[in-house]
Amino acid sequence: MDQVVQVAGALLILAGYGAALAGWMSPHSLLYLLLNLVGSAVLCVLAFGDHEWGFVLLEGAWALISAYGLIALARGRVPSGPATH
């Protein structure tokens, strides 16, 4: 079951990233940030359970960055520079 959840988390991140690269959504949009937050949080939790500390760092940091972006968006601030995953 963990594998199914891992794949789902990865697909959320990849869906947002692919859509942003294709120009279908802004990397500063609510949907993009939510996809990244949920996907990376899921992967972080699973990595923590498996003691995969490098992935905990990577996905945990990405979840925090996405959360920061969501907070900025909620406060009416949109980052001005280019964004990448």
C-alpha positions as CSV (number, residue, x, y, z in Angstrom):
1,M,0.0,0.0,0.0
2,D,2.9,2.4,0.7
3,Q,4.0,2.0,-2.9
4,V,0.6,3.2,-4.2
5,V,0.7,6.2,-1.9
6,Q,4.2,7.0,-2.9
7,V,3.3,6.9,-6.6
8,A,0.3,9.1,-5.9
9,G,2.4,11.6,-4.0
10,A,5.0,11.7,-6.8
11,L,2.3,12.0,-9.5
12,L,0.9,15.1,-7.7
13,I,4.2,16.8,-7.8
14,L,4.9,15.8,-11.4
15,A,1.4,16.9,-12.5
16,G,2.0,20.4,-11.2
17,Y,5.5,20.6,-12.6
18,G,4.6,19.2,-16.0
19,A,1.6,21.5,-16.2
20,A,3.7,24.5,-15.3
21,L,6.4,23.6,-17.9
22,A,3.6,23.2,-20.6
23,G,2.2,26.6,-19.7
24,W,-1.1,25.2,-18.5
25,M,-0.7,26.6,-15.0
26,S,1.4,29.2,-13.2
27,P,4.0,27.9,-10.8
28,H,2.6,30.7,-8.5
29,S,-1.0,29.4,-8.6
30,L,-2.9,28.0,-5.8
31,L,-3.3,24.6,-7.5
32,Y,0.4,24.3,-8.3
33,L,1.4,25.0,-4.7
34,L,-1.3,22.7,-3.3
35,L,-0.1,19.8,-5.6
36,N,3.4,20.3,-4.5
37,L,2.5,20.7,-0.8
38,V,0.4,17.6,-0.6
39,G,2.6,15.4,-2.8
40,S,5.8,16.4,-1.0
41,A,4.2,16.0,2.5
42,V,3.0,12.5,1.6
43,L,6.5,11.5,0.4
44,C,8.1,13.1,3.4
45,V,5.9,11.2,5.9
46,L,6.6,7.9,4.1
47,A,10.3,8.6,3.9
48,F,10.4,9.3,7.6
49,G,8.7,6.0,8.4
50,D,11.4,4.2,6.3
51,H,14.3,6.3,7.9
52,E,15.2,7.7,4.5
53,W,16.7,10.9,5.9
54,G,17.8,12.4,2.6
55,F,14.3,12.1,1.2
56,V,12.9,13.4,4.5
57,L,15.1,16.5,4.0
58,L,14.3,17.0,0.4
59,E,10.5,16.4,0.6
60,G,10.2,18.2,4.0
61,A,12.0,21.2,2.6
62,W,9.8,21.2,-0.5
63,A,6.6,20.9,1.6
64,L,7.8,23.9,3.7
65,I,8.6,25.9,0.6
66,S,5.2,25.2,-0.9
67,A,3.5,26.1,2.4
68,Y,5.4,29.4,2.4
69,G,4.2,30.0,-1.2
70,L,0.7,29.3,-0.1
71,I,0.9,31.7,2.8
72,A,2.4,34.4,0.6
73,L,-0.4,33.9,-2.0
74,A,-3.0,34.1,0.8
75,R,-1.5,37.4,1.9
76,G,-1.8,38.7,-1.7
77,R,1.9,38.5,-2.5
78,V,3.0,36.7,-5.7
79,P,6.7,36.0,-6.2
80,S,8.2,38.0,-9.0
81,G,11.0,35.7,-10.2
82,P,11.0,32.5,-12.2
83,A,10.0,29.4,-10.3
84,T,11.3,25.9,-10.6
85,H,10.8,22.7,-8.8
